[in-house]
């Protein structure tokens, strides 16, 4: 996802944060440094090093470089056989879960027995075929925004929606091995959506102990790295995040630290001031949540170096493991 479209208004001039963010920096520095040194050692050091969050405005997905929902370019952007190491070319749609009824399997005995985790794979591979549906406005608590967007893609056509489903399925397997009950907001088993308000409601209705929304950004080339989006304290209209701000920050910090260690990727060089964390008040998926929840932008699909990682099945497994270990750490305290 990027920063133009339904759940993502373009950010204004960014200011360095103080106070709570300082704690986040301190928490992430040791792990991030290790990841950054690994990154530098392999010559993978952040493209042009740009600190600008500016991206092209042809996008209509939460991805500044993605096409507007329902546009001709969006409809044309079906996944191509771009490079992956999965041993088979990508398909353009998902007919159903990769593992039949995987979310219905009984949880294994493990440290997370009795815990419920909701995984929210961002966007849906079929969104581009349902422009009217995903452009419909929904109430996000503080105002109204479009139901969803198409998401972004790599320049070669590997879509964010395919990426998020793949990582989510890998993550589900890891969490179930730890004993957690895992629920999805969508598993490629519906033709479009769900809308951002429904995505939040699924986590709330499940009384989830943690919710993670998986995304990939669509920013400018040279902008590299991951960042975790945390809910701001919002109390307006139908949104009230005050009770989840602190636990969501704890969840986000743990995911960020483990993501660095497991993937070797550095925190974003264009969002979050090097902390790998960003606080947002404009996302319906966070504003409407009543349970601890974060988003993770795993990398920038529009940067060639990040794209090489995001299209690698081996790297996606590392990403899933980093997210899983962060969730496990949070739930075990």
Secondary structure, 3 states (H helix, E strand, C coil): CCCEECCECCCCCCCCCCCHHHHHHHHHHHHHHHHHHHHHHCCCCCCCCCCCCCCCCCCCCECCCCCCCCCHHHHHCCCCCCCCCCCCCCCCCCCCCCCCCHHHCCCCCCCCCCCEEEEEECCCCCHHHCHHHHHCEEECCCCEEECCCCCCECCCCCEHHHHHHHHHHHHHHHHHHCCCEEEECCCCCCCCCCCHHHHHHHHHHCCCCEEEEEEEECCCCCCCCEEEEEECCCEECCEECCCCHHHHHHHHHHHHHHHHHHHCCCECCCCHHHCCEEEECCCHHHHCCCCCEEEEEEEECCCHHHHHHHCCHHHHHHHHHHHHHHHHHHHHC
